[in-house]
Amino acid sequence: MIDRWWNRPLVKPQALKPGDRVAIVSPSWGGPSVFPHRYEAGRKVLADVFGLVPVEMPHALRDAAWLDRNPQARAEDIHAAFADSSIKGVIASIGGDDAIRLIPHIDLNVIADNPKVFLGYSDPTVLHFGCLKAGLGSFYGPTIMAGFAENGDMHAYAENSLRKAIFQTDPIGEIAPNREGWTAELLPWNDPANQNRRRKLTPSTGPRILQGTGTVRGHLIGGCAEVLEMLKGSDWWPPLDYWNGAILFYETSEEAPPSALVLRWLRNFAAQGILSRLSGIVLGRPGGQTDEAYRKDQEAAVLRALAEAGLESLPALAECDFGHTDPIATLPYGTMAEIDGSRARLTILEPGVTDSDS
């Protein structure tokens, strides 16, 4: 079974274009029912800025408590979205903490037989690993309610990165430094007035080299650290060989886990034999905190885990813009990337999508 699923070339989905129908699914938390104004703001950007036609799957807007009780219904929406040939992409409405419960309900053959863009971050990390097992490259990027619905409109940095990743068939190229500044400020969604209020930006000092020198290449794999912990040992966790030469992108959520936990989690990666197989690591700026001391503590935990594994020279980039701070870059799973230690840059060497006419 492992050979059937994991030892196959990764398929890239077709590029999206204005006018395409894209499905909205709620694979985790039923956020659209809790904060409908936030959901509508993101839906409007999807339509007005990107020219896509949103199609809500039957259960996407259901009551959050009902969705919590019915993971199989969330899985049904994913099946329906992938199986519908008129739908060209699938986007998560929001993250959460229990997409792992969908694994028993999802038939990966439906994804494998109907490759298309899948987009989301945080808890959708689970589904990205399902896509990888099904042989589909997907995209770690904005959700409808977090990213598209950013307070005061989507950041230009996030918009431009997403266009390169899922609309353009040229190699994505260098992930440009974020010159806008970044934010993890919490403006409560339960106050609709906050939707038009820009969050305070902190000047960006990243990306920068945390350790290592030179230039390395590898295929991208990773996601939200807390969700990766749920995936470990599951049916969707890749076999060891899948990690050979990979670049791990790794970031923590707005829950701001203590650095001691990050150290323990990475020790598990070492114990599995994963860390020693990597070409490099790319760390997202931690979510949930604007405190520099917290970021430094987390970086120290990563450095310690690598040192314990005898990997003091493994190239590692820090303070990169993906995950749980805004704005974010969109990262394509499975594509070849390069870490340039001399310039502290991540470059995506391939396109994330193929020509829709090919």
N, C-alpha and C positions, 0 to 999 in steps of 0.2 A: 504493500500500500504506500509506503514511503517513496519507493521508486516511481510509482505511478504519478504521484502528485508533485514531488519536489524535483525530480530529475527531468525537467523539461525547459525549453527556452521560454523566457518571459515574454508575453504578448503585450505590446503597447496599444492602448485604445486609440480610436480615431479622434482627431482634433475636434473640438467644439467650434461652432460658428454661430453668429447671430441668427436667430430664428429657430434654433434647435430647441426641442422639448427636453427639459431636464426634470427628473423626479426629485422630490423632497421627501426624505424619510426621517423618522425619529427612532433610531436604533437603540437609544439609551433613555434619557430623561424626556418626559413630555413637556418640554419648555414652552412650545408654542401655545399650549392651552393656559399656561400660568401667566405668561407675559405676551399676550397677542400683539400689543403695539410694537414690541421689540422684534417679534417675528415678521410682522408686516413691513417694518423698516428694512430688514434684510431682504425680504422677498422683492421689495420695490427696487433695490439696488441691482439685484440679479436680473430683473427685467429691463430697467431703464438704463443702467450703465453698461451691462454686458449684452443686452439684446436677446437674452434667453427667455424661453417660455416656461415658467414654473408649473409643474404638475404635482399637486399634493397626492401622495399615495393614500389609500383609504383610511389608514390609522394614524397618519402623521400628525393630525391635529387633535387626536383624542385626548381625553382627560388624563393628566399625568398619573393619577392613582390607578386608572384602568390600564394604562400601558405598563405600569410597574407589575401588575398582576398577570399580564399577558405577553410574555416575551415571544411566544409563537406568532402572535399577530404582527409584531415588529418584523419578525423573520419573513412572514408572508409578504409584507410590503417590499422587502428587499428582493425576494423572488420575483414579484410582479414587476418591479422597476427594471430589473435586468432582463427579464423575459420579453418585455414589450419592445418590439423592434422600432417603434416610433419614438422611443425615448433614447436620447443619445448620451445622457450622463445622469449620475446619481449623487446627490449632495445631502449630507447630514444636517438636520436642523440645528442640532446642538449636541454637546457631549453628555456626560453623566458618569455613572460608575458601575454599570451592570451589563454592558453589551456582551460580556463574557457568557451571559446566560443564553445568548442566541445560538451558541455553537451547536447544541444538539438539534436545533430546529432548522439549520441552514444546509441546503443541498449545494455543495460547491460546484456540482456539475452545471447548475443554472448559471453561475458566474463564469465558469470556464467556457461554456458554449455561447455566451453572449457578452463578450468583452466590451466594456465602455468605461468612460471616466467615472471614478469614484473619488469623492473629495470630502475631507473632514479632518479634524485633529482631536486630540485628547482621547476620550473613551472610544471613538471610532478606530483607534489603533488596533483594536481587536479585529475589526473588519478588514483593515489593511492587511493583516497577517492571513486572514482568510483569502483575500484576493491573491496574495503571494502564493499560497498553497494551491490555489486554483490556476496559477500561471498568468496572473494579470498584474501589470504595473498600475499602481494607484497613486494618490496624491495627498500628502500631509499638508493641509492648508485650511483656509477659513471655513467655518460653518455659517449657516444662514444667520444665526443669532449672535455669533461671536466672530467678527471679521467683516462680513457683509453689512451687518447692522451696527458697525462701530459708531459710537456717539459722534454726531455731527458729520456723518458720512464716512465711507470707507477711505482709509489712508491711501494716498497715491502709491506708496511703496508696495503695499499689499496688492493693490489692483494691478500694477505693472508686472509684479512677479507672477501673479496668477495667469495673466494673459500669456506670458512667455511659456508657462508650464502646460496649459491645457488648450490654448488657441493657436499656437504657432508651432510649425514643424521643423524649425531650425534648432540646432543645439541650444539649450537654455543658456549656457554660458556662465560667466561669473556671477555669483550672488553678490550684488553690489552692496557696499556698506550702506547702512541706514543713516541718512543725513537728516531725517525728520526729527529724530529723538524717539524714545520709547516710553511706554507707560504700562503700569500695572495698577493704576489708581482705580479704586472701586467706587463707581457711581451707581447706587442701587437701581436695579431695573424696575422696582415696584413704583418708582416715581416717573411717570411718562415725560415730565419736563426735562429729565436728565438726558433723554434721547438726543436732544439738540444741543447739549452742552459738551464741548470738547474736553477730553481728559487731559490733565497736566502731563506734559512731556518732559522727560529727563534726557539731557544730552547723551548721545551714544558714544561709548569709548571702545566698542568692539567692531568687528571681531579681532581677537588677538591670539597669539600662540600661547598656549598654556604650558606645553612641553614639546620637545622634539624639534627636528630640523628636516630640511629637504622637502621633496615632493613625493607624495604617495597617491595611488589611485585605488579605487574599489567601488563595488556596487553599494548603493545606499539602502540601509535597513535600520529601523529604530522606531521612535515614537515617544509617548508619555511614559515616564519611568514607573509610575504607580500602576499603569495598565499593563506594562510589560511584566510586572510581578504577578498579575492575575493570569497572564498567558503562559508563564513558565510551566512546563509539564503538561500543558493541555494538548489536545489533538491538533491544534493549529500552530504549535511551537516548532520552528524549523529544526531539522537534524543538524548535527554539528558541521557537516561538510558545507551546508548552505552559508555558513558564516565565513568560510575561507576567503581571506582578502577583502572582506567587507569594510565599509566605513559606517560606523554606528553613529546615528544621530539620536541624541538623548536629552530629554528635558523634563522638568518637574512642574507640577500643576499649581494652581492658585491655592491649594491646601498647604503649600510650603512645608514639605516634610523635613524633619531635622536632618542635618548632614550625616548624623550617625546612621540613619536608615539608608541613605544613599550609599554610604560605605558598605553596609551589609548587603545591599542589593547587588552592588558591583562585585563583591566577594563571591556571590553566587555565580555571576557571569564567569569569574575566574575559575571557580570550582567545576563548572560545566566544561571548561576548556574553550570558552568562547573568546575571552579577552585576548588570549595568545594567538588567535587566528585572525584578528582584525588588522587592517592596514592603518586605521586611524579612527579617531573619535571627534565628533562635532557636538559641542554642548550648547544647547539653547540657554538663553538668559532665564534664570529661575522665575517662575510665575509667583504671584501672590505677595511679593515683597519688593519694596524699593530700597531696602536697606543694603548698603554695600557690604557690611560685615556678613550678612547672610550669604551673599553671593560668594564671598571669599571663603567662607566656611565650607560651602558646597564644593568649590573648586579644590580646596585642600583635601576633602574626602575623596574626590576623584583621583587626585595625585597619589594619595596614600594607597588606594586600591590598586592602581597601576604599579606602584613601587613594590607592593607586597607580591605582585605577580611577576616581578622582574621585568617590567615593561616601562622603565624610566625614559626610554627614548621613543616610545610610540607617539607619533604626532597627534596632538590634541588641540583643537580650536575651542576657544571659550567666548562667551557673550555674543553668540550668534542670534539672529532675529528669526526664530521660528518657535511655535508653541504658544505658551501662555502669557506672553507679553505682546503688546501691539505697537507698531504694525508687524506683520509676519511675512516671511517669504514662504512660498509653496515648494515643497521638496518631493520629487518623484521617486517612489520606491523602485528599487531594482536597477536604476540607471547608473552608468559609470560616472563617477565624480572624482575630483582631484583636490587634495589639500596641498596648498603651496605654503610651506613653512616660512619662506623668506618674505612673503607678502601678507601672511595671515589671511588667506583667501580660500574660499570654497568655490569651485567651478564645476558645473554640470556639463559633462562632455558630450552628451547626447540630447536629442529631443525627448520630451516626455510622451509625445503623441505621434501618430502617423497621419499622413495625408488622408482626409476623409474621402478622397476620390480614388484612392489606390485600391 
